[in-house]
């Protein structure tokens, strides 16, 4: 139980920092033609975005596997859908890094938009409670929370933030294509 509490605290804190970073990146993306600091951020992420996205997608994938395979928390069907749109990105981004191929961005953005949609839907389901929205679960309820940090961070919200971060990162990479 201590391992779960420590993991939840780490994931909650990491998600909070990623949330803040994502908001900063969104602001920088839309103000990059106006402010020097935004141009610097845009330049950094356009050059290193594939690596950054690969690292974050990999960490996100490892964390989902840690929770299910090590801590024994069975993922619900909506969690599996989010994983379906995250796991391939690790492989795609690794290949893109190896080949130095930035054409991958549109595929990553598409997968991330769909994954973010699933994450946002499940977060709403968890915040509003059982029976508030349709849940496709047959075994584990999609409304059950295993993580709830800072009064808003759940697993699906962490996934939504990660997918949003991947989208904005890929938009920066797309600039240099």
DRENPA-122672 format. One record per residue (C-alpha): residue in one letter; residue number from 1; chain; y, z, x. Coordinates in pm, 1 decimal, decimal comma, always signed. Example, Ala and Ser with C-alpha at 12.3 -4.5 7.8 and 13.67 -1.06 7.14 Angstrom:
<sites>
<site 'a'; 1; 'A'; <-450,0; +780,0; +1230,0>>
<site 's'; 2; 'A'; <-106,0; +714,0; +1367,0>>
</sites>
This chain:
<sites>
<site 'x'; 1; 'A'; <+0,0; +0,0; +0,0>>
<site 'x'; 2; 'A'; <+230,7; +68,9; +294,0>>
<site 'x'; 3; 'A'; <+166,2; -283,9; +426,7>>
<site 'x'; 4; 'A'; <+274,2; -426,8; +90,7>>
<site 'x'; 5; 'A'; <+588,5; -210,2; +77,3>>
<site 'x'; 6; 'A'; <+683,7; -310,1; +432,8>>
<site 'x'; 7; 'A'; <+613,7; -677,4; +366,4>>
<site 'x'; 8; 'A'; <+817,1; -664,2; +44,1>>
<site 'x'; 9; 'A'; <+1110,7; -502,3; +224,6>>
<site 'x'; 10; 'A'; <+1098,3; -765,3; +499,8>>
<site 'x'; 11; 'A'; <+1071,2; -1054,6; +252,3>>
<site 'x'; 12; 'A'; <+1351,6; -908,3; +40,5>>
<site 'x'; 13; 'A'; <+1583,5; -870,2; +337,1>>
<site 'x'; 14; 'A'; <+1493,1; -1213,7; +473,7>>
<site 'x'; 15; 'A'; <+1555,4; -1371,2; +133,7>>
<site 'x'; 16; 'A'; <+1891,3; -1197,3; +106,3>>
<site 'x'; 17; 'A'; <+1999,1; -1335,2; +445,1>>
<site 'x'; 18; 'A'; <+1867,0; -1680,8; +355,8>>
<site 'x'; 19; 'A'; <+2058,0; -1663,4; +26,7>>
<site 'x'; 20; 'A'; <+2382,2; -1594,7; +212,5>>
<site 'x'; 21; 'A'; <+2308,8; -1865,2; +470,8>>
<site 'x'; 22; 'A'; <+2234,4; -2116,0; +194,3>>
<site 'x'; 23; 'A'; <+2564,7; -2046,1; +19,8>>
<site 'x'; 24; 'A'; <+2749,2; -2086,2; +351,8>>
<site 'x'; 25; 'A'; <+2568,9; -2415,0; +414,5>>
<site 'x'; 26; 'A'; <+2651,3; -2546,8; +68,2>>
<site 'x'; 27; 'A'; <+3019,1; -2463,5; +119,6>>
<site 'x'; 28; 'A'; <+3010,9; -2622,8; +466,5>>
<site 'x'; 29; 'A'; <+2845,6; -2936,0; +329,7>>
<site 'x'; 30; 'A'; <+3115,1; -2991,1; +69,2>>
<site 'x'; 31; 'A'; <+3407,2; -2898,4; +298,3>>
<site 'x'; 32; 'A'; <+3288,6; -3070,9; +617,1>>
<site 'x'; 33; 'A'; <+3565,9; -3328,1; +603,2>>
<site 'x'; 34; 'A'; <+3833,1; -3058,3; +567,4>>
<site 'x'; 35; 'A'; <+3751,6; -2772,5; +803,2>>
<site 'x'; 36; 'A'; <+3652,6; -2764,2; +1169,0>>
<site 'x'; 37; 'A'; <+3401,1; -2482,3; +1119,3>>
<site 'x'; 38; 'A'; <+3231,7; -2685,1; +845,9>>
<site 'x'; 39; 'A'; <+3214,5; -2986,5; +1079,8>>
<site 'x'; 40; 'A'; <+3055,6; -2768,5; +1348,6>>
<site 'x'; 41; 'A'; <+2794,7; -2638,4; +1103,8>>
<site 'x'; 42; 'A'; <+2731,1; -2992,4; +978,8>>
<site 'x'; 43; 'A'; <+2686,3; -3119,5; +1333,4>>
<site 'x'; 44; 'A'; <+2448,5; -2838,0; +1423,2>>
<site 'x'; 45; 'A'; <+2232,4; -2885,3; +1114,1>>
<site 'x'; 46; 'A'; <+2235,5; -3263,8; +1127,0>>
<site 'x'; 47; 'A'; <+2099,8; -3248,2; +1484,9>>
<site 'x'; 48; 'A'; <+1856,6; -2957,5; +1444,0>>
<site 'x'; 49; 'A'; <+1782,7; -2963,3; +1071,8>>
<site 'x'; 50; 'A'; <+1430,3; -3101,5; +1100,8>>
<site 'x'; 51; 'A'; <+1330,5; -2822,1; +1336,8>>
<site 'x'; 52; 'A'; <+1502,6; -2555,8; +1126,9>>
<site 'x'; 53; 'A'; <+1342,2; -2684,8; +805,5>>
<site 'x'; 54; 'A'; <+1001,2; -2700,8; +974,1>>
<site 'x'; 55; 'A'; <+1032,2; -2339,8; +1094,2>>
<site 'x'; 56; 'A'; <+1140,1; -2207,4; +754,3>>
<site 'x'; 57; 'A'; <+876,0; -2406,1; +562,5>>
<site 'x'; 58; 'A'; <+612,0; -2278,9; +806,9>>
<site 'x'; 59; 'A'; <+721,6; -1915,9; +774,5>>
<site 'x'; 60; 'A'; <+732,5; -1947,9; +395,3>>
<site 'x'; 61; 'A'; <+382,2; -2094,5; +390,0>>
<site 'x'; 62; 'A'; <+245,9; -1826,2; +622,4>>
<site 'x'; 63; 'A'; <+400,4; -1553,0; +406,7>>
<site 'x'; 64; 'A'; <+238,4; -1687,6; +89,9>>
<site 'x'; 65; 'A'; <-97,7; -1694,6; +265,9>>
<site 'x'; 66; 'A'; <-44,0; -1344,4; +406,6>>
<site 'x'; 67; 'A'; <+20,5; -1203,5; +59,9>>
<site 'x'; 68; 'A'; <-278,7; -1374,1; -99,0>>
<site 'x'; 69; 'A'; <-535,8; -1372,0; +181,8>>
<site 'x'; 70; 'A'; <-448,7; -1049,7; +369,0>>
<site 'x'; 71; 'A'; <-289,2; -828,9; +104,9>>
<site 'x'; 72; 'A'; <-513,9; -963,4; -171,7>>
<site 'x'; 73; 'A'; <-244,6; -1054,2; -423,5>>
<site 'x'; 74; 'A'; <-380,0; -1334,4; -637,8>>
<site 'x'; 75; 'A'; <-121,0; -1606,6; -702,0>>
<site 'x'; 76; 'A'; <-58,2; -1717,7; -1059,3>>
<site 'x'; 77; 'A'; <-59,5; -2083,6; -1161,6>>
<site 'x'; 78; 'A'; <+318,5; -2122,0; -1123,1>>
<site 'x'; 79; 'A'; <+292,7; -1972,9; -772,7>>
<site 'x'; 80; 'A'; <+31,1; -2234,6; -691,9>>
<site 'x'; 81; 'A'; <+264,8; -2510,7; -810,9>>
<site 'x'; 82; 'A'; <+535,8; -2381,7; -580,0>>
<site 'x'; 83; 'A'; <+287,1; -2379,3; -292,6>>
<site 'x'; 84; 'A'; <+187,4; -2737,1; -375,7>>
<site 'x'; 85; 'A'; <+546,6; -2846,4; -311,2>>
<site 'x'; 86; 'A'; <+591,7; -2631,5; +2,9>>
<site 'x'; 87; 'A'; <+271,4; -2670,9; +205,7>>
<site 'x'; 88; 'A'; <+290,6; -3050,6; +255,2>>
<site 'x'; 89; 'A'; <+641,8; -3013,4; +391,1>>
<site 'x'; 90; 'A'; <+509,3; -2824,4; +692,9>>
<site 'x'; 91; 'A'; <+292,1; -3122,3; +786,7>>
<site 'x'; 92; 'A'; <+556,1; -3382,8; +697,2>>
<site 'x'; 93; 'A'; <+828,5; -3205,1; +892,8>>
<site 'x'; 94; 'A'; <+599,1; -3156,4; +1193,1>>
<site 'x'; 95; 'A'; <+523,9; -3529,4; +1199,2>>
<site 'x'; 96; 'A'; <+891,3; -3612,7; +1152,4>>
<site 'x'; 97; 'A'; <+980,8; -3385,8; +1444,8>>
<site 'x'; 98; 'A'; <+714,3; -3540,9; +1664,5>>
<site 'x'; 99; 'A'; <+823,0; -3897,7; +1578,6>>
<site 'x'; 100; 'A'; <+1194,0; -3806,3; +1561,1>>
<site 'x'; 101; 'A'; <+1195,2; -3970,9; +1218,9>>
<site 'x'; 102; 'A'; <+1474,9; -3855,7; +989,8>>
<site 'x'; 103; 'A'; <+1366,5; -4084,4; +705,5>>
<site 'x'; 104; 'A'; <+1154,6; -3792,1; +583,6>>
<site 'x'; 105; 'A'; <+1456,8; -3625,8; +422,8>>
<site 'x'; 106; 'A'; <+1427,7; -3794,1; +84,2>>
<site 'x'; 107; 'A'; <+1063,8; -3683,4; +51,1>>
<site 'x'; 108; 'A'; <+1147,7; -3327,0; +149,4>>
<site 'x'; 109; 'A'; <+1440,5; -3318,9; -93,7>>
<site 'x'; 110; 'A'; <+1221,4; -3450,6; -377,3>>
<site 'x'; 111; 'A'; <+946,3; -3194,6; -312,3>>
<site 'x'; 112; 'A'; <+1203,9; -2916,2; -279,3>>
<site 'x'; 113; 'A'; <+1382,4; -3001,9; -603,8>>
<site 'x'; 114; 'A'; <+1055,6; -2982,8; -797,4>>
<site 'x'; 115; 'A'; <+947,1; -2665,2; -616,2>>
<site 'x'; 116; 'A'; <+1286,6; -2505,9; -680,2>>
<site 'x'; 117; 'A'; <+1251,2; -2588,9; -1049,6>>
<site 'x'; 118; 'A'; <+916,6; -2408,9; -1067,3>>
<site 'x'; 119; 'A'; <+1061,5; -2113,8; -873,4>>
<site 'x'; 120; 'A'; <+1365,4; -2083,4; -1097,1>>
<site 'x'; 121; 'A'; <+1154,0; -2107,0; -1412,9>>
<site 'x'; 122; 'A'; <+913,8; -1838,6; -1294,5>>
<site 'x'; 123; 'A'; <+1201,1; -1616,2; -1178,9>>
<site 'x'; 124; 'A'; <+1349,9; -1638,1; -1527,9>>
<site 'x'; 125; 'A'; <+1008,7; -1556,0; -1670,6>>
<site 'x'; 126; 'A'; <+981,9; -1247,8; -1447,5>>
<site 'x'; 127; 'A'; <+1335,5; -1129,5; -1514,5>>
<site 'x'; 128; 'A'; <+1317,2; -1180,7; -1892,1>>
<site 'x'; 129; 'A'; <+966,9; -1037,2; -1923,3>>
<site 'x'; 130; 'A'; <+630,1; -1126,6; -2069,0>>
<site 'x'; 131; 'A'; <+647,8; -1352,2; -2374,3>>
<site 'x'; 132; 'A'; <+1006,6; -1464,8; -2314,6>>
<site 'x'; 133; 'A'; <+904,2; -1810,4; -2189,0>>
<site 'x'; 134; 'A'; <+574,9; -1997,3; -2202,5>>
<site 'x'; 135; 'A'; <+340,5; -1895,5; -1919,6>>
<site 'x'; 136; 'A'; <+54,2; -2127,0; -1822,0>>
<site 'x'; 137; 'A'; <-144,5; -1844,4; -1661,3>>
<site 'x'; 138; 'A'; <-508,3; -1795,2; -1743,6>>
<site 'x'; 139; 'A'; <-583,4; -1503,9; -1509,2>>
<site 'x'; 140; 'A'; <-277,7; -1355,2; -1338,6>>
<site 'x'; 141; 'A'; <+37,6; -1340,1; -1551,5>>
<site 'x'; 142; 'A'; <+329,5; -1541,2; -1413,6>>
<site 'x'; 143; 'A'; <+560,5; -1267,1; -1544,4>>
<site 'x'; 144; 'A'; <+403,3; -994,8; -1328,6>>
<site 'x'; 145; 'A'; <+624,6; -889,7; -1037,3>>
<site 'x'; 146; 'A'; <+471,0; -794,3; -705,7>>
<site 'x'; 147; 'A'; <+806,0; -806,6; -529,9>>
<site 'x'; 148; 'A'; <+1139,0; -683,7; -664,2>>
<site 'x'; 149; 'A'; <+1404,8; -610,9; -404,1>>
<site 'x'; 150; 'A'; <+1782,5; -571,3; -435,6>>
<site 'x'; 151; 'A'; <+1752,4; -587,0; -816,9>>
<site 'x'; 152; 'A'; <+1701,6; -962,8; -818,4>>
<site 'x'; 153; 'A'; <+1467,8; -1085,1; -544,2>>
<site 'x'; 154; 'A'; <+1121,1; -1178,0; -668,5>>
<site 'x'; 155; 'A'; <+864,0; -1410,5; -508,8>>
<site 'x'; 156; 'A'; <+971,9; -1704,3; -725,3>>
<site 'x'; 157; 'A'; <+1336,7; -1634,7; -642,0>>
<site 'x'; 158; 'A'; <+1251,2; -1627,4; -270,7>>
<site 'x'; 159; 'A'; <+1078,2; -1964,1; -318,1>>
<site 'x'; 160; 'A'; <+1382,6; -2099,1; -505,5>>
<site 'x'; 161; 'A'; <+1612,3; -1987,5; -222,1>>
<site 'x'; 162; 'A'; <+1382,0; -2140,8; +40,0>>
<site 'x'; 163; 'A'; <+1363,8; -2472,1; -147,2>>
<site 'x'; 164; 'A'; <+1742,9; -2473,9; -190,4>>
<site 'x'; 165; 'A'; <+1783,4; -2405,5; +181,6>>
<site 'x'; 166; 'A'; <+1549,3; -2695,1; +259,2>>
<site 'x'; 167; 'A'; <+1746,1; -2925,3; +28,4>>
<site 'x'; 168; 'A'; <+2082,7; -2847,6; +187,1>>
<site 'x'; 169; 'A'; <+1935,0; -2868,2; +536,5>>
<site 'x'; 170; 'A'; <+1790,0; -3211,0; +458,8>>
<site 'x'; 171; 'A'; <+2126,6; -3323,7; +320,7>>
<site 'x'; 172; 'A'; <+2279,1; -3243,9; +659,5>>
<site 'x'; 173; 'A'; <+1999,8; -3434,3; +836,6>>
<site 'x'; 174; 'A'; <+2052,7; -3725,9; +597,8>>
<site 'x'; 175; 'A'; <+2412,1; -3756,8; +720,8>>
<site 'x'; 176; 'A'; <+2293,2; -3878,7; +1056,6>>
<site 'x'; 177; 'A'; <+2041,8; -4133,6; +922,4>>
</sites>
